[in-house]
Amino acid sequence: MINVGVIGVGYWGPNMIRNFSASRRTNMKICCDIREERLNFVKAQYPAVEVTTECNKVIKNPDIELVAVCTPVYTHFQLAKAALEAGKHVLIEKPMTASSQEADQLLELAEKKNLKIFVDHTFLFTGAVRKIKELIKSGEIGELYYFDSVRVNLGLFQHDVNVLWDLAPHDISIMHYVLESIPTSVVATGADHTGSGLENVAYLTVFFPNNMIAHFHTNWLSPVKVRETLIAGSKKMIVWDDNQPSEKVRIYDKGIEVVKTADDVYNMLIQYRTGDMYCPKIDGREAIGVEVENIADCLEGKAAAVADGKAGRLVVRILEAAQESIKNRGKEVMI
């Protein structure tokens, strides 16, 4: 069994502890938080798990093989670096780091130490996203035209990152996972309505080769919670509504065909195609449980990591470029 230590028992850490405890392939050994009440919360549910307020007791524990960092973004780099230097594999909550430079340093250190970096892009392990990737990879959707995502709510305002850094990592990681393509540039705009200096509404456009485009709408000031993604291809289109209790993914046999006249390239006809819609069966397992299995497979040499450090670094670089674009009123920034 893989001995695991978790640093940070706030919002997300308990979910990690629960899944590492439930897996037969991992041993949830120790967790750390600076708040005694959070440690008491863990101890009440998992009496066998050791608790401590000192992160070094997790990082330098000779029995620990994997350290999960579930703390605010600005702490990710130092904690992950210390764990790697101590010879531990690391799982880092999204986003991986606060800058691509920090991500590069961690990747270089992990390679030097022959260690693995996993990034907790949890949505990649959901049945819905894995089904979408399967459909795209099979060619059923055809040549991809666009990826359009909306993730909005009247939501929890963060004190250390803006709405893009808080919400967009989910959808950027999904985009990279299902498209398997590296973007060329980004354009972003946003606004801060609280005076905090952190944008609470932001729009991000990501450009790819071959006229592929992706767009992300993130918002902490929406009266309704929306979690919806549209993906259009030359053959079919996908609508994924994560708020739906069932039938989250729908496949539409809809699209267009452009017909040009023989003599005049400026004369063209747009023909519309409308066919059936169906909802594929989706794996209902909890995403973190699937993630834990992938991590175990990877550490045992049985599979590649679904969300590794390189994927995490790309997400950070896109967010970094988006922030630069916002500061320059929507100027295009190369990736």
WOGI-V280393 format. One record per backbone hydrogen bond with DSSP energy under -0.5 kcal/mol. NH is the residue of the N-H (numbers start at 0). CO is the residue of the C=O. E is the energy in kcal/mol with one decimal. If there is no record, write none. Layout:
NH CO E
NH CO E
This chain:
1 24 -2.3
2 0 -0.6
3 26 -2.8
4 65 -2.4
5 29 -2.1
6 67 -3.2
7 5 -0.6
7 31 -3.2
9 69 -0.5
14 11 -1.0
15 11 -1.4
16 12 -2.5
17 13 -2.4
18 14 -1.9
19 15 -2.8
20 16 -2.1
21 17 -1.7
22 18 -1.6
25 22 -0.5
26 1 -3.0
27 25 -0.6
28 3 -2.2
28 26 -1.1
29 3 -1.4
30 49 -2.2
31 5 -2.3
32 51 -1.7
35 33 -0.6
37 34 -0.6
38 34 -1.5
39 35 -2.5
40 36 -1.6
41 37 -1.8
42 38 -2.7
43 39 -2.0
44 40 -0.9
44 41 -0.6
45 41 -3.1
48 45 -1.8
49 28 -2.7
51 30 -1.4
54 52 -0.6
56 53 -1.2
57 54 -1.3
58 54 -2.6
59 55 -2.7
60 57 -0.8
63 60 -1.2
64 2 -2.3
65 2 -1.8
66 88 -2.7
67 4 -3.0
67 65 -0.5
68 66 -0.6
68 90 -3.3
69 6 -3.2
69 67 -0.8
74 71 -1.9
75 71 -0.6
75 72 -1.5
76 72 -0.5
78 74 -2.0
79 75 -2.8
80 76 -2.7
81 77 -2.2
82 78 -2.1
83 79 -2.6
84 80 -2.6
85 81 -1.2
86 83 -1.8
87 82 -2.6
88 64 -2.6
89 115 -2.2
90 66 -2.4
91 117 -2.9
92 68 -2.4
93 119 -0.7
102 98 -1.7
103 99 -2.5
104 100 -1.8
105 101 -2.0
106 102 -2.5
107 103 -2.4
108 104 -2.2
109 105 -2.7
110 106 -2.2
111 107 -2.1
112 108 -2.1
113 109 -0.7
113 110 -0.5
114 109 -2.9
117 89 -3.0
118 306 -2.4
119 91 -3.2
120 118 -2.5
121 119 -1.6
123 120 -1.7
124 121 -2.1
125 122 -1.5
126 282 -0.5
129 125 -2.2
130 126 -2.0
131 127 -2.2
132 128 -2.4
133 129 -1.9
134 130 -2.4
135 131 -2.2
136 132 -2.9
137 133 -1.8
138 134 -0.5
138 135 -1.1
139 134 -1.2
140 134 -0.8
144 231 -3.3
145 231 -1.1
146 212 -1.8
147 229 -3.1
148 214 -3.0
149 227 -2.8
150 216 -2.8
151 225 -1.9
152 218 -2.0
154 152 -1.7
154 219 -0.8
162 198 -2.7
165 161 -1.6
166 162 -2.9
167 162 -0.7
167 163 -1.3
168 163 -0.6
169 166 -1.1
170 166 -0.7
171 167 -3.0
172 168 -2.1
173 169 -1.8
174 170 -2.7
175 171 -2.4
176 172 -2.2
177 173 -2.6
178 174 -2.3
179 175 -1.8
182 180 -0.5
183 206 -3.1
184 206 -1.1
185 332 -2.5
186 204 -2.4
188 202 -2.2
190 200 -2.2
192 190 -0.5
198 196 -0.5
199 190 -2.1
200 190 -1.4
201 217 -2.5
202 188 -3.0
203 215 -2.5
204 186 -3.2
205 213 -3.0
206 184 -2.8
207 211 -2.2
210 207 -0.6
211 208 -1.3
212 144 -1.3
213 205 -2.5
214 146 -2.7
215 203 -3.0
216 148 -2.2
217 201 -2.6
217 215 -0.6
218 150 -1.2
219 199 -2.8
221 152 -1.3
225 151 -2.2
225 223 -0.6
227 149 -2.1
228 239 -2.4
229 147 -3.0
230 237 -2.4
231 145 -1.8
232 235 -1.8
233 142 -1.6
234 140 -2.4
235 140 -1.6
236 251 -2.4
237 230 -3.2
238 249 -2.4
239 228 -2.9
240 238 -0.6
240 247 -2.6
241 226 -2.4
241 239 -0.7
242 226 -0.6
243 240 -1.4
249 238 -2.5
250 277 -2.8
251 236 -3.2
251 249 -0.5
252 275 -2.7
253 251 -1.8
254 272 -1.9
256 270 -2.3
258 256 -0.6
258 268 -3.1
259 257 -0.6
260 263 -0.7
260 266 -1.9
264 262 -0.6
266 263 -1.4
267 265 -0.7
268 258 -3.3
270 256 -3.2
270 268 -0.7
272 254 -3.0
274 252 -2.1
277 250 -1.9
279 277 -0.6
289 285 -1.7
290 286 -2.4
291 287 -2.6
292 288 -1.7
293 289 -2.0
294 290 -2.5
295 291 -2.5
296 292 -2.6
297 293 -2.5
298 294 -2.6
299 295 -1.6
300 297 -1.5
301 296 -3.3
302 296 -0.8
307 305 -0.5
308 116 -1.0
311 307 -2.1
312 308 -2.3
313 309 -1.8
314 310 -1.8
315 311 -1.9
316 312 -2.5
317 313 -2.3
318 314 -2.2
319 315 -2.7
320 316 -2.5
321 317 -2.3
322 318 -2.2
323 319 -1.8
324 320 -2.2
325 321 -2.5
326 322 -2.0
327 323 -1.0
327 324 -0.5
328 325 -1.7
329 187 -0.5
329 324 -2.3
330 324 -1.0
332 185 -2.6
334 183 -2.6
